[in-house]
């Protein structure tokens, strides 16, 4: 829950609530307020937390708090919501709307381009995490203690905390946020309402299970899934010259409110959705389960790249530093 220490009157509080309500419209939740249930945090924790003492490459408690967020904080995964990418469709895999009707006010190609831009955004942050990892070690392969948080935790506001580990977590969080939102905002897992005709208010679903192969970032040019769409939304829809989500000549588009599965109770295998599309046919549960699997796979992708790029010894040391709460002791 957020605490507003400096609010002087009800007007300021109302502004805060309006902002939070708006952020709720663009992603799995990042706070426990206004219908959100910290879905990003819960998905990230389930995927990356250490479940046994012997488990390798999992995130230790304080570092996981920094990545996933905890009560009163957004964490690196939640940082894209209060940040400058809140209303940008590419950071949330929105804006990929299309229906195969003769009068739909947007082309199939432009819908695909929007989703491909979201994938490129993930690759950008994957490469950012990989590049900043080099700064964790000196030329002899020793930990650079100035590049890890110790007394002060990481801060993820734009350009505030430039320590290498903090920037790695920031890049990783942005990538995971977008990947998780792909399942909440697209029709990848969806089963449409079988009792209603398909259309703008009942978009077709692809009825897939598990992570989308198209989002496997190890593959440079994957095949785009036929029929994949996401809902219109974000400030980009207002400025793209296509009439916003209302569309040109009043021809309305499939919007975010119709397709999103953002909010619900996250429990692996039995999650329950709260949005109309999420409640329908267990779509929220399927989206959460796919997002958990893909979150694990995205971290595994970075692990593989660290070893391939920096070698076995330095790569494993970098991985240890990224996940450890006390890297000076555990990562020698």
Helices and strands as residue ranges (DSSP letters): H 10-23, G 24-26, H 39-48, H 61-68, H 75-82, G 89-91, H 108-133, G 134-136, G 145-147, H 164-185, G 213-215, H 236-239, G 244-246, G 248-250, H 256-259, E 264-265, E 272-273, H 276-279, G 280-282, H 283-310, H 312-323, H 327-330
